[in-house]
Amino acid sequence: MENPAVHSAHSVRPLEESVRTDFSQAMSYGGYLDLDRLLTAQHPLSKPEHHDEMLFIIQHQTSELWLKLVLHELLEARRLFDADKLGKALKCIARVKAIQRTMTEQWSVLGTLTPREYSEFRGFLGSSSGFQSHQYRGVEFLLGNKNRDMLRVFESDAVAHAQLSTLLEEPTLYDAFLAVLARAGYAVPTEILERDHSEPWTFQQALVPIFQDIYESEATPWGFYEACEDLVDIEDNFHAWRFRHMRTVQRTIGFKVGTGGSSGVDFLKRALDLTFFPELYAVRTEIGN
């Protein structure tokens, strides 16, 4: 008797008659995604070409694509906060959180690059560095870590400089959320709502009692409570990404100076002390007291 398992293993699934095969006059998958351009955007510079440089390029290009989507979602979340559409804003933030988890896990791929392998093509990077990612800097600006000095890094890129200059002057996602709370009747101080948005966020003690009320009151609308926790999730995820970045760099180049001129691992370690929403952490100490 014929073994059906063996027969199945060698069978060929026929192409369904309804499947389109002619794309001479129709949109194809590759055409929609512009794959001809996307898949030919990797240009290793090492001579002779080092096998692992392709990994390094794709890792960073993929990160930039995810950062583009993070910016897209954060800007929309801010707009929706401004329109008091809390639920839709939190949907955007939920997507950002999922992207963050993906980006953090990506470090495990780059972690397969050994120190010797990287050293064999690192010199071909010249002065290029992830420090020069204007999209990463845009995310930090949107979350409150603003630094006007950073604009100097992008003076040779007019488009990037203009985008960051705009984000520097605009309210952050946190500013937009605080404005939502103020419109809902919470006593957010006027001087906080009308602050100079180009300045980095600093701890505001006056917000702690407001968040304590949000967390402790049974009358709190669920969306406000959820938004506070979502912002904490974003910061936690950001710290996880920063930590994995720092450890991946350390295991790959040790304590060498970065290609862009930074102190490398020491610079990345200092970034671990940065915070976006300090009041949402400070309130934890007060809850239940």
C-alpha positions, 0 to 999 in steps of 0.5 A, spaced: 500 500 500 502 506 498 504 511 503 500 517 503 505 521 507 511 519 502 506 521 496 504 528 500 512 529 501 513 529 493 507 532 490 507 539 487 501 544 489 498 546 482 498 554 481 491 556 482 488 558 475 485 565 478 492 567 480 495 573 476 501 571 472 501 577 467 504 584 470 505 587 464 499 592 465 498 591 472 501 593 479 505 587 482 508 586 489 515 588 487 512 594 483 508 597 489 514 596 494 519 599 489 523 593 490 528 594 484 530 601 488 530 598 495 533 591 494 539 595 490 540 600 495 546 596 499 552 598 496 558 595 500 564 599 500 570 594 503 575 592 498 575 587 497 568 586 499 567 583 506 561 578 506 559 581 513 558 588 510 551 587 507 549 585 514 551 591 517 548 595 512 541 592 512 541 592 519 541 599 519 537 601 513 532 596 516 532 600 523 531 607 519 525 604 516 522 602 523 524 609 525 520 612 519 514 609 521 515 610 529 516 618 527 509 617 522 505 614 528 508 619 534 506 625 529 499 622 528 498 620 536 500 627 537 495 630 532 490 626 535 491 628 542 490 635 540 484 633 537 482 629 544 481 623 540 485 619 545 483 612 543 486 613 536 492 616 539 493 610 544 492 605 538 498 609 534 502 608 541 501 601 541 504 600 534 510 604 536 511 599 542 510 593 537 516 597 533 520 598 539 520 591 541 522 589 534 528 594 533 530 591 540 530 584 538 534 586 531 540 587 536 541 580 536 542 579 529 548 585 529 550 581 535 552 575 530 558 580 527 564 578 531 570 583 533 574 581 528 569 581 522 567 588 523 574 590 524 576 588 517 571 593 514 570 598 519 575 603 516 571 603 510 565 607 514 569 613 514 566 618 519 559 615 518 555 613 524 548 612 527 549 618 531 548 622 525 541 619 524 536 624 523 530 620 524 533 617 531 534 624 533 527 626 531 524 621 535 528 623 541 525 630 540 518 628 539 519 625 546 522 630 550 529 629 549 531 636 545 538 639 544 539 645 540 546 643 539 544 637 535 542 641 529 549 642 528 550 635 526 545 636 520 548 642 518 550 639 511 543 636 510 538 641 509 532 637 509 534 633 515 536 640 519 529 643 517 525 637 519 529 637 526 528 644 527 521 644 526 520 638 531 525 642 536 520 648 536 514 644 536 510 641 542 512 634 544 508 628 545 508 629 552 506 636 552 500 634 547 498 629 553 498 634 558 494 639 554 489 633 554 489 632 561 488 640 562 482 640 557 479 635 561 479 639 568 486 637 571 490 642 574 496 642 569 499 649 571 499 654 565 506 655 565 507 648 564 502 648 558 505 654 555 513 653 556 518 654 551 517 647 547 524 648 544 527 646 551 528 639 553 523 637 558 525 637 566 522 634 572 515 638 574 513 636 581 507 640 580 505 634 575 506 628 580 499 630 584 495 630 578 498 623 576 497 620 583 490 622 582 489 619 575 492 613 578 489 612 585 482 615 583 476 610 581 473 616 577 479 616 572 477 615 565 480 609 563 483 612 557 487 617 561 490 611 566 492 607 560 495 613 556 500 614 562 502 606 562 503 607 555 508 612 555 511 609 561 512 603 556 515 607 551 520 609 555 522 602 558 522 600 551 527 606 549 531 604 555 531 597 553 533 599 546 539 603 548 541 598 553 542 593 547 545 598 543 550 599 548 552 592 549 552 590 542 557 596 541 561 593 547 561 586 544 563 588 537 568 594 538 570 594 546 571 601 548 574 604 541 572 611 539 566 611 535 566 612 527 563 619 528 567 621 533 563 620 540 566 616 546 563 610 544 560 605 549 561 611 554 557 615 550 552 610 550 552 609 557 550 616 559 544 616 555 541 610 559 540 616 564 536 620 560 528 620 561 522 622 557 517 622 563 520 623 570 513 625 573 510 618 571 516 614 575 516 619 581 509 618 582 510 611 583 513 613 590 507 617 592 501 612 590 498 609 596 502 614 601 
